[in-house]
Amino acid sequence: MKYIILLGDGMADEQLASLGGKTPLQFASTPNMDFVASHGEIGVAETVPAGFPPGSDVANLSVMGYDPRLYYTGRSPLEAVSMGVDLDNDDAAFRCNLVTLSGEERYEGKT
């Protein structure tokens, strides 16, 4: 038997007033996802071990059969390999986000 695993990574999102208090997924027309859900089997798996950040990097590593407690070293090596970068055992990969400074209020004031 063949299996397809669909991961709704990031689909939860936030409720938006402009969508009547619904999330984008709740608001969207999803006939294909509805079909798959009604004709397939649905289950729940805990893919993020206790003590790990609940991110897609940890969860996807787990879903692919790698125990994050043994193999997770951060998101950087995963992103490097996904771009075709060959990493040796003594290499280090760093991930950086670009930011823009502006006249807006400090981030702490927005939370």
C-alpha positions, 0 to 999 in steps of 0.5 A: 500500500502506498501512503501520502502524508500531508503536513499542514505546516503553518496552516493554523495562522491567526484569526483576522477581523477582516475575515470575520474572526476566522483564520485564513484556513477557516475562511478559504474554500478547500474542496480538495482538502475536504475530499482528502479528509473525507476519503482518507484516514486522519490521525494525530502524531506528536512530532515535537519532543518535549523541550524542543521548539515547536517549529517545522524544522523539528517536526519535519525531521521527526516525520522523516524518521529522524529522532530530533533528540539525536539529530537536530542541530538547528534549522541552518544545516537543513536549509543549507542542504536544501539549497545544495550546500554540501556540509562536512562533519566539521562544517558549521552553518549559520542562518540569518534574517535580514531586518530593516530599521525604521521609525516605527516603535520598538518591537517590545511596544507592539507586544 
